[in-house]
Amino acid sequence: MLTPQERIEQHLQFIYGDERALQISPALQERLDTFKQQCPQLSKNIPALQNLLTEKDAILITYGDQFQQADEHPLGTLHTFLSNDLAGALNGVHILPFYPYSSDDGFSVIDYKAVDPALGDWEDVGALKGDFRLMFDAVINHISRQSDWFQGFIAGEVPYTEYFIRVDPATDLSQVVRPRALPLHTAVDTASGTQHVWTTFSADQIDLNFASPDLMLAMIDVLLFYVAQGAEIIRLDAIAYLWKEIGTSCIHLPETHAMVKLWRAVLDEVAPGVILITETNVPHEDNISYFGDPLPGSEQTDEAQMVYQF
């Protein structure tokens, strides 16, 4: 059976090629070593993987401001409501994107590592963690055009110049599966002139370029940050569209699956108690493909532990 580290190397090679994988591997390993030093408890005392969720788990899905009370952070009010009004009824809460955002009910994230001050702060999230299992969204197919990352792209700053996907507006994109009836690219004025960037969901939601190793490593930083903040379950939003390849449907591509497998291997290495859930609004056969392939010598598969179809 391959170790998580061996799986990491395997997926890096598939996604980026042998030579680039050798260059990327030390930077990724440094992140994993640092995380294990900072959060050593997450790699210990892990229950049997098949029991990470059982019939005894009940998780509420809610926006962070669903419950409100005067002079109190909504996340604090949520905590009080769960503890008092739903005492004993559930043991987990999935807080829909609670980060600063610019549109789409939170799904156009401005800052992945911040809590929307209108909802509260990380102390409120930490208090919830003390009493409930937490599920976070990782909205990682795209980011808000108001984000520092995209503003860096507009200014021509490295590494942000490679964080987004430039598209020639004359390119034939007729094969691309579109989840919304909107243009697939948006014109943006930048320091180097007008650029057309890939926008699957809206002109405010700029798709990220996972062909860039720097972007991939930055996103692993985000995922590890969520785990450090108490996320036991992470939902990968709109994951099916992650990798773009001109001349294909740009949905469910092999590189997309390999990227999810890479993140699963990373978490298996440093925090094997964390569950990945893929969110895909697609037919059942495509949806369950995100379980991945069987791990030799194990009852587990190598991609998401759970799949989600809203």
Disulfide bonds with the S-S distance in Angstrom:
none
